[in-house]
Amino acid sequence: MTRVTLDFGDTMQRDAVPPVSADVIFPSSRFPNYKIGPNNQIMEVKQESKALTMKEVVARETAHLLEQQKRLSVRDLASKFEKGLAAAAKLSDEARMKDAASLEKHVLLKKLRDALEALRGRVAGKNKDDVKEAIAMVEALAVQLNQREGELIQEKTEVKKLATFLKQASEDAKKLVEEERAYARAEIENARAAVQRVEEALQEYEKMSGASGKQDMDELMKEVHEARRIKMLHQPSKVMDMEHELQALRVQLAEKCKYSIQLQKELARKMGEETVSQLYELDGTEALGSCLHIQPCSLAATELSECTIQWYRLACEGGKQEPISGATKPVYAPEPFDVGRILQAEITYGDQTTSVTTAGPIDPAAGLGNYVEALVRRHDIEFNVVVVQMNGTDHTSETIHVLHIGRMRMKLCKGKTSIAKEYYSTSMQLCGVRGGGNAAAQAAFWQVKTGLSFVLAFETERERNAAIMLARRFAYDCNIMLSGPDDRATPGS
């Protein structure tokens, strides 16, 4: 009896649960959890998940795109639309997969319901009630599945609309990008063409003006200098008026100094102090820019042509004599190195020697310091000169040369040809002319290097002294003491 019951049970179970076909695909590895709620309603137990639904993702992305649309560039907007289109395609694929899963669920529920219906006709009692309850649960699941399918169909429609919108927006953005790119390329081409035209015009202008540019510039400079000279002659400015007044004051001051020296000498004679040393006297202003002449003041004085003369520098009255090399003439023009020192000339005739001395130290020229400071600000200073001698030989030509005094070197030019050019060095010498002559105050001796020397005549005494001071100042900046032959230069001289 017991065995028959067991066999019947086994047969019933085999007939009630037919085999499932192999083409059914389960979307999950486990059966979903259900529970019976109020009024015998079947409720699915939802598991907590952090993943957002497809509808929420689409809504969030759409809001984010609309929010950033105003502040994104065309290129960025196109990129965003491309991403949105890809997201919509992905969502569409997910919806398609869910449709397939839903179809599989319908097939599974149908087969399950058929198996339960077949089982209900074969069981009785409590088992039959359980089968009916299971059939009711399957039908409730089918109803819920239909509702869920409706929602999925609606979401699918919305996704398709969004995908269409994003695709259209992406195409519009691409068109905008292409239009902007084409416009930018056109602008770039126009700019390049304009630059090319300007370059060609500049090259053509340079070719046309290259040949005649220098000649026109020289002619223009000559015309400007001539116009300035004429304007200064006919319409002197306030500066020129002040310059003339200063020159007149300098002349008056020189005359007063000369008159004062004469009074001192006459006073000395009247006091009975006339001795052998006063057979000669110094004539001239004892200041930079003038000439000192030795003149006889007594009938007993020997002719200067028969005497030997040597000039000296004294730091103070009664101090040590420093011979001035080459100064052996009755005329001597003080140079900037003599300012602040006493000059003395020894006159030797036979066995007798007498001397004449300046009344005081040599005074600086008025306004020369300010003039030199104004010239220092320039990079290269030019002076018009005439070459009087070259290597001790008289130079017959009186062509005007230009002496350039720079911060590193000196250069003598005749037009565009360089006659001499040399950097400051220990072999270079520069001082006033010590051989006498009427124009000694305007002349300077320049030894460029060993074996090459010039005697240069400047336009004025002021320019001659300014040139010597500038050259010595620039040479001192190069650690070179620029002075005359056998002079013992001191720093700051």
Salt bridges, closest charged atoms under 4 A:
ASP15 OD2 - ARG122 NH1 3.11
GLU82 OE2 - LYS174 NZ 3.08
ASP93 OD1 - ARG96 NH1 2.81
ASP99 OD2 - LYS156 NZ 3.33
ASP114 OD2 - LYS110 NZ 3.37
GLU117 OE2 - ARG113 NH2 3.88
GLU117 OE1 - ARG120 NH2 2.77
GLU139 OE2 - ARG113 NH2 2.93
GLU149 OE2 - HIS106 NE2 2.12
GLU178 OE2 - ARG181 NH1 3.62
GLU189 OE2 - ARG192 NH1 3.76
GLU226 OE2 - ARG229 NH2 2.59
GLU243 OE2 - ARG462 NH1 3.07
GLU281 OE1 - LYS265 NZ 3.78
GLU281 OE1 - ARG269 NH2 3.17
ASP283 OD1 - LYS258 NZ 3.73
GLU322 OE1 - ARG341 NH1 3.38
GLU322 OE2 - ARG488 NH2 3.81
GLU335 OE2 - ARG313 NH2 3.65
GLU335 OE2 - ARG434 NH2 3.29
GLU335 OE1 - ARG472 NH2 2.70
ASP338 OD1 - ARG313 NE 2.26
GLU373 OE2 - ARG473 NH1 2.68
ASP380 OD2 - HIS404 ND1 3.27
GLU382 OE2 - HIS404 ND1 3.51
ASP487 OD1 - ARG313 NH1 3.41
ASP487 OD2 - ARG434 NH2 2.51
